[in-house]
Amino acid sequence: MVTVLALSAALAYGVADFLGGAVTRRTTALRVLTWCVPVGLGIVLVAALLGGGGPAPGPLAWGFAAGLAGGTGLITFYRALARGPMNVVAPVSALAAAVLPVGAGIARGERPDASVAVGVLLCLVAIGLVSMEPGGGAEPGAAAAGRRLTDSGPVMAGISGSCFGVFFVLLKAAGDGTGLWPIVAARVGNLAVIAVALLVLAFRGGGLGPRLSGWTLIGLALLSGTLDAGANVLYFLAAHGGMLSLAAVLTSLYPAITVLLARIAYTERLRAVQQVGMAVAVAGVALVTVG
């Protein structure tokens, strides 16, 4: 069941990231998130009310902290998607998101069976292979490289992935005795980050960027937020149904979905090493499932 839930979360995250990234190319990350995050909060609030359980201070605090990390990751990730190709940005972010929970799980004393451990390792290798960038091209000057470093897609993807890794770990720490209320608190944390970002932007005299025009783009943004919220719930259930390291790594396979959708929509080519990465991911998932 953990495998099914985590892979379902990966599917939902992958589609949500593709849709969010597509909309972000027409406007800005903050503009998109002002649509995605509120609808996601509404979705998880309804799910929490229907799912039973009650809010408690401790789990809500852990959830809110997770939301702060996740909200920061979302802003950085959507900005990265607007700056770099999806077939590079998404895997780099996922690799960073997977490594931290694995380390945290081992520190917590998790010791998976041999086949599961090999499968997790293969999944990590697969994420790394899919994230490899082609070499070549002229090297930029040191000054120009320094100016572009923090605004490059891969670097921002790595930062976002680290934030997502913290998000995964903190949601596990929230416990599962209060239903889905930690997820609600996490979405409130997301909103808090968005609000701070908007205040900073207003203080600097900046704007949100081009408005979302047309029902198609608005609908895609809302669908992205809905899928992201659903993925949060699926991951939360997976993480509390089994090992953190297993749930986080399988969930972090979502770039396979994003990459395939980008291949279809934008003709972003799958290089040979990425194809190998996909095959390794399938092998890793198979070993985890058998274990």
N, C-alpha and C positions, 0 to 999 in steps of 0.2 A: 504493500500500500504506500509506503514511503516513496518508493521508486516512481509509482504512478503519479502521486501528488507532486513530487519535485519536477518530474518531466513535464507535467501539465503546466506547472508554474513557468518552466523554461519556455514552453510554447507561447503562453500568454505574454510573458515579458518580451519575447522575440518579436511578436507581431506588434505589441504596443510600442516598442522602441523604433521599429521600422516606420510606423505611422507617425509617431511623434517627430522623428527625424525628418520625414518627408515634409511635414507641415513647417518645421523650423526653418527649412531652406527657403520658405516664402516670407518669413518674418524673423522673430527673435525667440530665444529659449524662454525668456520670462513671459512673453506674450502667450506662448503656447501653454506654459505651465499655469497661467492664470485661468485657463479653461480646463486643463487636465486634472489638476489637484482638487479643486472643489467638487467636481463630479465624482472623483474617486472617493472623497470623504463621504459623500452621500451614499455611495454604494456600500461601503464597509459599515456605515452606521446602520443601515437597514439590515445588513447581514448580522451585525452584532445583536440587534434587537430581536431578530428572529431566531438566533442561534442559542439563546439562553446565556446564563452566567451573569455576573454583575461586575461593575467596575470596582477596583480596589487601588488604593494609593500607590503601592509598590509597583505592580505590573503596569499601571498607567504611566508612572515615572519612567520606567524602562522603555515603554513604547514611545513616549514623547521624545526621549533622548535618541532612540532609533530613528524617529522621524526627522530630527534635526540633521542627523548624518545623512539619511536618505534624501532629504530635500536639497542639501548641499550637493550631493551626488547627482541628483536629477538636473539641477541647473548646469553643472559642469558637463554632464554627459550630453545634454541636448545642444549645448554650445559646441562640444566636440563634434557631434554629428553634423553640425552646420559648417564646420571647418575642414573636416577630413572625410574620406570615403567610408561608407558604412562598413565595408568588409575589412577595414583596419580598426576603426574606432570601437565597434562593438566587441570584438574579441579581446582587445587590449584591456578594456574595462572589465570584461568578465574574468579574465585571468587574475587581475588584481583582486577582484571580488571573491574569487574562490580560494586563493592562497591563505588569506587571513582567517577565515572560519576553520580551515583544515588545521592550522596551527593552534587555534583556540580549542578545537575539539580534542586534539592530542593532549594539550595541556590539561584538559578536563578529565583525562583518563580514558578517552575513547580508544578502543582497540578492535578495529573491524577484523573479520575473518580474512584469510589470505586472499581469496578470490575477490572479495569486496575491496580490499586494500589495493590490489593490482588494478582493479577496475577504476577506482578513484584516481590512481596515479596515471592511468591511460587517459582519463578524462582531462586531467590537468595538462598532460602533454598535448592532447588534441587541441585544447584552447590555445596553447602556445603556438602550435603549428598554424592554426587558422589565422593567428594574429601577426604572422611574419610579414614584414614589408619588403618589397623589392628594393634591391640596392641600385646604385648607379646615380648619375646626375651630378652636377657640379656642386661642390661644397660651398655653402654660403659663407660670407665673411663672418668673423667672430661677433662683431657688433650687431649685424643684422640677425644672426642666429640667436643672440641673447635677447633681442627685442621680441623675436617671434616664439621663443621657447615656451613661455607660459600660455601662449595663445594658439599653440599648435594642437591639431586634433589628437595625436597619440599621447602627448603629455597630459592634456586635459582628460583624456580617457583613462589614463592611469590614476589620476587624482580621483576621478569619479568612482572608479572601481574600488579604490581604498575606502571611500565613503560607503559604498554599498556593502563591502565586507564588514565594516563596523555595524551597519544596519542589520545584517544577518545575525551577527553575534549577539547584539543587544535584544533582538526579538526572541532569540532562544532564551536569554536570561530573564525575559519577562514572565516566563512560566505559562502554563496552559490551564490554570484553574479558574480563570475569569472569562472564559469564552473568547470572543474576538475583540474584546475591548482594548487590548494593547495595540491592535491594528488601527482602531479608531484614534487612539492617542498618537500613533505614529503619523497618521494623515494630518492631525492637528499640528504636529511638529513640522511636517512639510509646509503647511500653510504659514507657520510662523517664519520659516526661512524665506518663503516667497515675499511675505510682508516686509521683512527686514531689507531684502534686496530691492523692493520697490521704493522703500524710504531712502535708501542710499542713492538710488537712481534719481529720485526726485531732488534730493539735496544737491546732487551734482548738476542738476539742470538737464538731465538726459531724458530721452523718451523711450517708450516701450518698443519702438520700431513700427514697421508697417502693420496696419490692422489686418486681422483675419477677415478676408472678404469672400463671400460666397458660402452657401450652405455645405458645399462639399468639404472645404477645408475645416470649417467649424465642426462638422460631423466627424471628420477624421480625428480631430483633436479630442472630442468628447469620447470617441471610441477608444482612443489611446489611453485616456485616463481611466476608463472603465476596465479595460484589460489589465492595466497596471495594478489597479486595486484588487482585481480578482487574483492576479498573480501573487500579491502580498498575502492574501488569505491562504492560497494553496501552499505557499512556502511555509507560512506559520504552522499550518497543520502538519506539513511534512517534517519540519524541524522538531516539533514536539511529539511526533510519532516515531522518531528514531534518532540516529546520530546526527549531530550538527554538521560534521565534516561531509557525510554522505549527502544530506539534503542540500547543502550549499553548493557542492560541486555539481550535482546533477542539475540544479536550478541554473547554475552558471553556464550551462551548455546553450543558453538562449541565443548566442551569436550565430549558431547554425541556422536558425530560423531567419534572423535578420539578414545574414549574408545571402541566403537563398532568395529571399524576397527582393533584396537589392539587385541580385543577379537578374531576376526577371524584370523588374521595373526600370532599372537604370543601366542594364547591361554591364554591371561591374563584374569583371571577369574573375572566375575562380582559378587561381594559379595552381600549379601541380602540388605545391606543398600544402595548400589549403584543402585540396581534394584528399590528400593523404590524411590531413587532420580530421576531416569528416569521417573517413573510414576508421581511424583510431578511436574516435568518439563512439561510433557504433559498437566497436569491440569492447570499449570500456563499459558502456551501458549494459551490454550483454553479460559481462562478468559480474557486474553489480547485481543484475536481476537474478542470475543463477545463484549467487551467494546468498 
